[in-house]
Amino acid sequence: MYDNRYYLESKKNNKCHQCGEPSIGTCEKCKERKNLLSRNRRQERKKTQICVDCGQPKDGAKGTQCIGCAEKANQRSLMRLKKSVNDNRCYQCNKTKNREGIICNECFSIASERRKNSYKKLREENICFACKKEKTDGSLLCRVCSLERENFLVEHCSDCGKIKEDFSSDRCARCKSQRMNNYFFYKNLVYDHYGAFCACCGESNLCMLTVDHKNNDGSEHRKKLGSASIYRDIVNNNYPEYYQILCYNCNCGRDKNPFSEGICPHKMSKSMDWEQLTKKGQKQRWKLKGKVISHYGGKCVCCSEENILFLTLDHINNDGAKHRKEIGREALWRWAFDNDYPGFLQVMCYSCNTGSYRNGWICPHSQDNEIQIRSKL
């Protein structure tokens, strides 16, 4: 039996129990030597196709461990996971978490960067992400793995891999709700920090607010982010100063203002005269858009906004995505002019258009009016 008297004595005297040097616990040299021996032993066992932990034959088990060692490792990881969740600590670094999930923001950013670098390396070497074999085309997966993934995702969730209740969706109901909870968790943190109102006009309805880049570099930033959430990126970078909260009218008005680039039309001093536009084709495009907007009433059907820089065309039947796929990249207002102003379109401002989409196809302005009318009755 192992005699731990020397270990307890060295621990009491603040010495390393292996080399006897002054240290609280095992010294760094002994730790490195022990880790190096462990790595070499595991590599040798991996080459000989035996279990890397106990050194016994794997008996047909997949991976680097036998069935018994794999079960023990799973039990240990589950116990560690339960303890970290109960103590609200990160599963990897054991520090207090400041986000939902099992790891903290620092470990999440490190893992994301490591995953991006590994994917980048595999793409440069033209290797399949799944089977790690060479592929001929420039896609992420080889033909065999891509077909297997397509067949698997017909019935299984793309996030957790479990069978879906609704085969028409990409994810199961649990993963959908989890993603939405994470999205609104970070969104609320951002709005609490910057203020839940438009920095220009004071609009406070959350369905009509968005994050704006003060330096007018939003498109470049979104290309770098890819599919990641901008709210999570803002929280991870400790709320940079070059962001602000704007309503969709002020945000889109800044982007589409042909007279003063990057300035909201609310803050414009000079009047809009299309004859002042000098860029090629710009004068004709805005005149044509003004003609289409004026045909449909010239103002938002909900809030009566009349500034053309805040106005857009809305689909009454809520099938705008399907219709835009059919007409391609052609501008909707140009398509409406060429097709004799169809009746399923109407004029709305950008805030009402986005607010109705986020609020179940009912604009929050009209909903508030209905509530006020009912309260008076």
Secondary structure, DSSP 8 states (H G I E B T S, - for coil): ----HHHHHHHHTTB-TTT--B-SSS-HHHHHHHHHHHHHHHHHHHHTTB-TTT-SB-TT-SSSS-HHHHHHHHHHHHHHHHHHHHTTB-TTT--B-SSSSSS-HHHHHHHHHHHHHHHHHHHHTTB-TTT--B-SSSSSS-HHHHHHHHHHHTTB-TTT--B-S-TTSSS-HHHHHHHHHHHHHHHHHHHHHH-SS-TTT----GGGEEEEETTS-HHHHHHHHTTS-HHHHHHHTT--TTEEEEEHHHHHHHHH-SSSTT--GGG--S---GGG--STTHHHHHHHHHHHHHHTTSS-TTT----GGGEEEEETTS-HHHHHHHHTTS-HHHHHHHTT--TTEEEEEHHHHHHHHHTTSS-HHHHHHHHHHHHH-
